[in-house]
Structure formats: C-alpha cells, structure tokens
Amino acid sequence: MGYKGRKDGRLSERFRAGTDCPFTTMSSPQIASISWGRMKVQDCATTYKDCKVWPGGSRTWDWRETGTDHYPGVQAADLEEVITKGIQTLVIGRGMNEALQVPSRTLEYLKKKGVEVKVLQTEEAVREYNLLASRGARVGGVFHSTC
C-alpha cells in the first residue's frame, strides 16, 4: 500500500522509528496542556505542534509524511500507526477552528478496522481523550493544534 506524499510509496524513517516519547506503561498518556501551536504530553519533554498519542507513546504528527493538508484532510495513512497499537477508540482533533477536514473515506476505514472514532474541535478532543485515558480505555488520538 502506497502513501501519498512519498514518491516511493514507503513509510518515512520517523514512522518506522516509532515514538518521540516512549512510556514504560502501556496506558494512554494524558495530554498535559494545549494552546495554539503547542501541545504537551504528560511525562514527555517534547513540545508538539501536532501530535499522535497511543497506549505507550506519543510522537509528532508530521503531515509531510503522508501529504496531509487541511483539505482533503486526515487520511487513513495518518492513523495507521496509532491503530496498530491496539486502540478501541480514536479521538481526532480538527484544530482550534476546525479547519482540518475528516473525509468520509477515513471514517469508513476506521469503521472497517473496528475502531470507534470521535471527531471534535481540538480542545474538546483533548478533554474527551483525557477522560477516556483516565478511565483506562485503550484510546489513541491525533491532534492538530492550530487552525
């Protein structure tokens, strides 16, 4: 399966390498703070603009890896890494002003994978993600922290 944005159809080194912040537990890490263009994950020294989180880790969500942009929006390739971590629910933060689109084909992909999805404005998405994580849910998320 090829990935948009890569002429050779392969995953980037960052995707294969894994996490910016691996955790010693396999629970979903809390998002400690969110503001325009800045996100912090609890117990992680990295400050993110956009990030992916899952049980056991987090990393930068680099749109250049898959050629993602506000439109057409989040692609299945953006989510594959998080889904492979055994999540049951995925929370998508569309940005502070909800400029990031989530096409129906992406939602269909998640449904086929058996993953429940919640698509929200980013601050709301962080609150929902943290609530689920605090309850011990196997939750992952992708969050856009600007527009």
Secondary structure, 3 states (H helix, E strand, C coil): CCCCCCCCCCCCHHHHHCCCEECCCCCCCCEEEEECCEEEECCCCCEECEEEEECCEEEECCHHHCCCCCCCCCCHHHHHHHHCCCCCEEEEECCCCCCCCCCHHHHHHHHHCCCEEEEECHHHHHHHHHHHHHCCCCEEEEEECCC
